[in-house]
Amino acid sequence: MTLACLAAISQQKALTIKDYPKWSRIVTPTISNDGKWFAYAHRPNGGDDTLIIKNLDAEKQYKVKFAQSPRFSEDSKWVTYTTKPSKEEDKKLKKNKKPAFNTAWVMNLETGEKSAVERVESSTLSAGLNYFAVLRKKPTEDNSKHEGKDLILRKLADGTITNIGNVSNYAFNKKGTLLAYTVDADGKSGNGVYLLTLATGELKTLDTDTLKYEKISWDDDNALRKDWALKGKSLAVLKGSARDTTLHKINSLVVFTNVGTPAYKKQIFTTQSLNALPKEMIISENREVSFSEDGTSVFFGIRQQEQKIKMSKDTVANVDVWHWKDDYIQSVQMRRAEQNKKFTFLCAVDLNTENFSKLADESLRQIITSRHSIYAVGRDEKPYLNDVNWGVSPADLYRINLKDGSRQLFAKNVNRPLGGSPDGRYYLYQLDSSLYVVDLTSNKVTNVSKAAPVKFMNMEHPYPHEKPPFGVEGWIKDGKGVIVNHKYDLWLLALDGSKATNLTGGLGDKQEIHFTYVSLDPLEEFVDLKKPITLYAYGEWTKKTGFYSLAPGKTPVAIIYEDRAFSTPLKALNADRIVFNSQ
């Protein structure tokens, strides 16, 4: 394993206000997949970023002023970044009421050759065939009302450039073989969803209409890299239009499955066709569209339609009316006004049966989905809204069936939820100083901390509400335990509640060192305790920091532990090389 460290060395001297601009920090560090290139932005206080792109195996380095957001290509041969006007230039543009445009760049790391696209609104790199896509903002003099803009698509291998006009949204699938985009053209001519096969250049029209398309989403948007090959074949989008008599757009959900294959299918779900959709409810564009983990369901939001009311110009609302029985006090209502205007209730449609399920409602407004394709967790805060709560939001927790919307209560008055396992099967929370896990497949609740001789609640926490837990570090690979923090040490709690093991052997308590887990695998879901793991260490009183190695069944051993601060390490995807900085 190769380590690369960027160090900032301080000297003992008195600091003055004149020294402030000299201070700088490293931001947006990233490493190429092959571990040969490292990029970061050097940011002085109050100054402009300078992007450093460094070859870790050779004396080659590129510096780019006013640059940020570096990203390496999948094959580690290219880097993209964005430049923007300097702070001084930005002030001048604002003073003259002129827009400040950013520029997207792509650089060949071997030759240093680079090319730019101006007026960038967004940009992204595809995997696989390595395409660089840049959506441009409209020119200043363009006053057209349609949202379509130029999408510049560059093939990195040969520099071929394609300009696709009137694009409003675009997205590659994760493996980088397909590009889906929506068109919003002047006069709505050509509005639709289009699919470009990058290997062949074949362009297919998936759907066209005079409506507005938005919220494009692939079934692999949240997929793990190991699942990319099996996914990226289905996408969903909303299309709709506004009416003069109603406040909100009327949308339809359009889903395309198995695109580019003989099993291709298009399904359109309208307000009228969704069975069990409550009356006066509509599909809303205020929530993103997404697929379930197994790709058989699509999630979206609905809201109540409202009629437009014609108001006299002389009728101006200037009084806020509230009641002492309102769920929230007036100050909270005012602060959340804009958020509440865009709130939607999460719903799902099963693509196989076309059955609609309303998952959220007024009493259960928050649904926490995960990689579990059948169950989610719902939070009902209503029973506790009138209680005096300092820094916590108590709620009753429910298991939600994503296929039919049914719910089962598994915990009441939970102040401290701690989240779910990577596969979504388990959900961890604190209740009355103990830690509990619910198995969503069975709705069985287990006290996983009962075998531990210590409490995992931070009793030194100073605020007048339920004390918080120390935290969660990860779920182990065999699916039988969860790693949690105590004040200093790490503990492994069996999910059946039968056992609690101090993983760090009490070294943390003995030396007053806080240990936390550091993942060195970019693809890691679960912690593999059958192999040595790396820990970050912080001395409570010495303020030293560093890294320890913990082998199975052993006591942690220091790798480096010094009077300096270390950043979180970054590991290359396909190489045994780690980078971090220290100061």
N, C-alpha and C positions, 0 to 999 in steps of 0.2 A: 504494500500500500504506500503510495507516494503522497506526502504532505506538502502543500505550498502555503506559505504564510505571508500576508502583507502586514508589516509592522509599522506602527507609528511610535517613534521614540520621543519621550518627553525629557526636557532638561529642567533642573531645579532652578527656577528664577521667578522673580516677582512679576506678576502679570498686570497689565494696565488695560484701559479701554482701547488703546491703540492696537493691542494684540488681538482683539476680538476678530477682525476680518481675516487674520492669519490662520485661525482655526479652520479645520476642514474635516470632512468625514467621507467615508466610502458608502455609496448607495447603489442599489440595484445590481449586486454582484451576480454573475451567472457563469457557468462553465459549460463548455461544449460536450457533446455526448462522448467523444473519444478522449476527453481529458487533456487535449493539447492546447486549447485556447481558453483564456479567462478574460472576462470583460467586466468592468465596473465604472461607475461615474465618480469622479472626484469633485466634491461639492464644498467650496469655501463658504463660511458664514456670510450670508447676504450677497453671495456672488453667483456666477454662472457655472453650470456643470461642464466638466471636461471628461469625455468618455475615453477610457483607456482600454485598448484591446491588445492583449499580450499573449505571445506564444510561450508556453511554459517549457518548451523543449529547445528553443532557439532564441537568439538575440533579435527577435523581430517584435516590433510593437507599433501600434497605430494610435495616434491621439486625435480626437475630434472635438473641437470646441462647440459649446452650446448643444451638446448631444445627450440623449438619455434613452432609456428603454431598450437595451441591447437584447437580441435574441439570435441564437445560433440555429442554423438549419439542421435538419435531421442527420445529414451526412457530415456535419461539422466542417463544411467547405465554405460556408457563407455566413455572414452576420448582417442583421438588419438593425436599424436604429432610427431615431427621430431627432431632427434638429429643430430648434425654435429660436426666435429672435432673442438677442441678449436682453437682460433686464433694462438696460439703458435704452435700447431700441424699442422695447415694448412700451416703455413710458412715453416715448415720442409718438408712437402710433396711437396710443390711447388719447394723448393730448390733442392730436389732429383728427381724432374720431375715425381712425382707419383700422381695419381688422388686422390681427396678427396671425399669419398663417404658419403652420408647421410644415416641414418637409420630411418625407420618408426616404430612407437610403437603404441600398443593399450593396455590400462589399464582398468581393472575392478575396478570401483570406490569404490565398497563395500569392496573388499578384498585387493586391491592394486596389485593383480597379473597382470603381464604384459608379453607381447611377442613382438618380434622384427622381422623385415625383413630388411636385409642389402641391400646396393647398390640401394637405392630407387631413381627412376626417378620421379614418381608421385604417389599420393595416394588419396583415397577418401572414404567417408562413404556413404552407401546407407541409405535411409529412410526405413520405413516399416519393413522388416525382419532383418535389421541391419547386413549388410555385410561390411567387410573392404577389400578394393581392393588395392593392391600395385603392380605397374609395376616396375620391377627391371631393372637396367642398366646391360649391358652385362659385364662379367668378363673382367679384363684387358687383359688377354691372348686371348680373343675371337676376332679374326680379320675378322669374317664373314661380308659380305657386306649387307645381308638382314637386315631389320629393326626390325624384330620380336624379342620380348623378353619374359621373363617369367612373367605372371600375377598371383600373389598369391591372392587367394580369400578365406577369412576366415569368417565363419559364427560365429558371436559372441555368440550366444545362447549356442552352444555346443563345440565350438573350432574346428569344422571341417575345414580342409584346402584342397583346390583344387588348383593345379598348372596347369595353361593353358599355353601352349608353343606358341612361335612365334607370340605373340600379338603385333600389332603396334599401335592400338587405341582402346579405350574402353569407355563406358559411360553407367551409370544406367539411367533409366527413373526416374522422380522426386519422384514418390511414392515408388520406390525401389522394384518393382516386376520383372523387366526385366533388363538383362545386355546384351548389344550389344557390339560386339568387331570385329575387323578386324585382319586378319592373313597375315603376310608377311614372308614367309618361304624361307629357302635355296632352290634354284632351282625353286622357285615359286610354289612348290607342296603344294596344300592345301590353297593357297591364296583365301580369300573370306570374306564374312560377316556372322557372326554367332549370334544366339540369344539364351540366356540361361534364362529359366523360373526358378526363384530362389526358388519358393515354392515347385516345383516338381523335379527340377534338369534336366528337359527335355531340350535337346539341338537341335536346328534346324539350318540347313544350309539355309541361305536366298539367297546367290549368291556366285558362285565360278568362278574363271577365273585365267589366268596366268598374270593378270595385277596387278598394285599396287593400294590398297584401302586406302583412307584417307578422312579427314574432316567429320567424322561421327557426326550426329546431330539428336537429338530427337525433336519431335514437341512441347515438353513441356520445352525445355531448358530455355525459358524466361517466363514461365507461372507463374501466381500467385498461391500461395498455395491452394486457394479455387478452382482452376481449375485442380489441379493435378489428381483428380479422373477421370475426363473426358478425360484427354489427356494421353500422354505417350504410344500411340499405333502406332505411325508412326515414321519412321526415314529415313534419307537420307544420302548418301555417294557418294564420287567421286571414279571412278576407271579409270586408264589410264596407258599409257606407253610413253616412250621417243622414238624418232626416230633419226637415224643418220643424216638425212638431214634437220631437223628443230630444232630450239632452245628450243621450249616449248613442254611440254607433251600434248598429245591429250587425253582428258578426256571425260567420259560419266557421266551423273548424274543418279544415281539409287535411286529410292524412293520406300519404302515399307510402305504401309498403312494398318491399322487394323491388325497388326501382332498378332498372337495368337488367331485370331477369324475366323469364317467362311467367313467373308467378306474380308479376306486378299487379297492384290493385289500388284504386283510388276510392276513398270514402269521404263523403261530405255530410257533416252533421250540422243541421240548422236548428234554430230555436224551436221550430215546429216538429222536427224529426226526433229530437231527444225526448224519449219517453221519461216521464216523472220529473221533467224540468218544471219547477214551480212557476205558476202564472206570473206574468210581468217580469220574469227574470230573463236576462240576456247574456250571451257569451261576451266577456269583456276583454279588451286589449290591454288592460292595466295589470295583467299577470302574464308571466312567461308561460309558454306551452312546453311541456316536457313529457318524456316517455317513462314508463315504469322500467325497472331493471330488466325484466324479461321481454320487454317490447310489446306486450299484449294490451297495454292500457296507455291512454294519453291523459295527462292532467292539464287542467285549464281552470280559469276563474269565471264566475258568473256574478252578476250584480242586479239590483232592482233597476228597471227602466223608469225614467222620470219624464214627465211631460214638461215642455217648455211653457213658461208663463210670461206673457207679454206684460212688461212693466212700463209704467209711465216714466218719462225722464225725470219727472219731479219726485218720483218715489224712490228715495235712497235710504237703504237700511243703515241706521246708525246706532242701534241699540242691540246689545247682546242679552238674550233672555235665557235664564237658566233656573232650575228648580233644585231644591235641596235633596230631592229624591233621585236626581240624575245618577247614573252609574259612576260618572266621573265628575270631579269638581270642575268649575268653569275654566280655571287656568289650564288644566290638562286638556279640556275640550278645545280650547283655542290653540294650544301648541300642536295638537294632533289633527287640526281641522283639514289641512291639505292631505295628510296621510289617509284620513278617514274618507275623504272624497274619492280616493282611488282604491279603497279597500274592495277586495273581491273574495267570494267564498270558493274554496278549493273544491273541484269536482273531478270526476274521472269518467271516461267512457271505455268500455271493454271492446276492443277492436274485433274480437271473434263473435261476440253475441250482440254487439252494438247497444248493450245495456248502459244506461246512465246512472251514476251514483253521486249524490250530493254528500260530500264528506264533511264539510264544515257548515255551521249555522250560527245564529246569534249567540248561543250559549257556548259553542265550541268553535271559536273563531280561528284558532291556530292548530294546524296539522303539520307534524314533523315527519316528512317522508325520508326514506333511506334506500339502501340497496335491496331491501326486502320488498318483493313484488306483491305480497298479499296483505301485510299489516303495516300500519304506521302508528304514531303516538299522537293523541289529541290532548289539548290543554283547555280546561274550563276554569277561567278565573272569576267568573261571576259570583260565586258564593262568598268571595273574600274582598270584593271591590270596596266595600264600606268599612273594612277593617283598617286600622292604622298600621301600615307596614313601612319599615325603614329599609330601603335598599333591596327589597325582595318582592317578588310577584308570585304569591302562593296560588296554586291551582290544583284541581283534581285532574288526575291523569287517566286516560282511556286508551284501550287498544282499539284501533279503527281498522275495520275490514275494507280494504281498497276496492273490493269487487262489488260489494253491496251497500257499503256505508254504515253497516251495523257497528255498534260500539259496546265495549265492556269496561267498566271501571276497574282499575287495579290499584290505585293509590289516591288517598285524599289529603288535601292540605300540604302539598309538597312545595317547599320553598327553594330547594336546591337541586334542580335536575342536573345531571352530569353527562348526558348524552348516550348515544348508542354504540354498539360494536360495529366494526367496518361492514359486516354483512347484514346489519340491521336486525339480527335475531334478538339481541339483548338490549335492554335499556336500563341505565344505572341512575340512581338518585339517592339523596340523603333524606332521612326522615328520623326525627328524634335522636340525633347523634349517631345513628347507625346507617350503614350503606346497604341498599337493597337493589336487587336485579330482578326485572321481569323478563321471562322468556316469552316473547310474543307469539311463538308457535303454539304455546299451551296456555298462555296468560297466567302462568305460575310465578308467584313472587317468592324470592328467597333473600333472607338476611345473610349477605355474604361476609359481613364483618364480625359475626357473632363468635367466631373461633379466635379472633385476634385479642391479645392482651392489652391493646391500646385502642384509643378512639381516634378516628380519622377526621374529627371535627377540630378546627383551629380555635381552641378555647381562649387564646390570647387576642383574638380579633376584638377591637375596641367598640364596635358599633352596637346599638341596642336592638338587635334583631337576631334571628337564628344564626348562630355562628356558621361560617362557611366551611366546607371540607378543604383539605389541603390540595386536592386535585387528583386527576387521573393521568397516567402516563401511557397506557396502551392495553390492548387485549392480546393474549398470547395465542400462538399459532394453532395449538391443539384444540382451541375452542372451549377450554375448561377453566380459564381463569382471567382475571383482570389485574393489572398492575396499578396501584394507587400510591399516592404520596402520604407519608406521615410528615412530621415537622422536618426531619432530616433524611430519614431512610426511605427506601422503597419497599413496599409489601406486595406479595402476590396473594390474592384472595381467590379461593376456589369458588366457581359459580354455583356449586351445590351447597356452599356454606360449611363444608366439612373441614377446611384447613386454611390457615393463614401463615405465610412464610415471610420472614424478613429477608428479602433478597440481598440487601447490602450488609447483612450480618451485624447490624448495630454499629458499624463504623461511623455512620453519620452522626448518631447520637453521641458517641464517644468523643469524636473530634469536632463536633458541631459544624459539620459540613452538609450543606443541602445538596442532595443528589437528584438529578432528573435524567430521563432517558433521552438519548440522541440517536435518531435514526440515520444510518449511513446508506440506506438503500432507497433511492428515489421511488421505487416501485413497491415498497413495503406496505402491506395492509396490517399484518399482525406482527407481534414481536416473537421471534424465535429464540426461546430460552435454552435450546439445545446447543446453541453456539455462543461464543463470547459476544457480549454487547458493550456498547460504549455509553458512558455516563458523563454528563456535565456536572462539574462540582463548583460550589461557591461557599467560601468560608464565612460563617456568620460574623466572626469578630476580626479575622485577619483580612477579609475582603479579597483574598486570593481567589482566582478562578482557574479552571483547567479541565482536563479530561481524565477519566479513569476507565480501565477495562475491567469488566466483570465476567469471569468464566463461570460455567455452570457449577453450582455448589461451592464456589470459592468466595473469598473476600475481595472487594474492589482493590485494584492496584493502580497507582497513579501513572499516567502516561506523561502528562505535563501538568504542573500545578504551581503557578507563579503569581507574583505581585503585578498582574496585568489583567486586562479584560479581553476575553476571547469571544468572537462571534460564533453563531451557529455554523457548523461545517457544511459545505456543499460537496456532494460526491458526483463525479461524472457517471452518466448512465451506463456506459459501456467500458469503463476503465477503472482500475483501482487507484484513483487519484482524488484527493480531498483538498479543498481550499478553504481557508478561513482567514480572518484578520485579527490582529491583536493591537492593543494600545495601552 
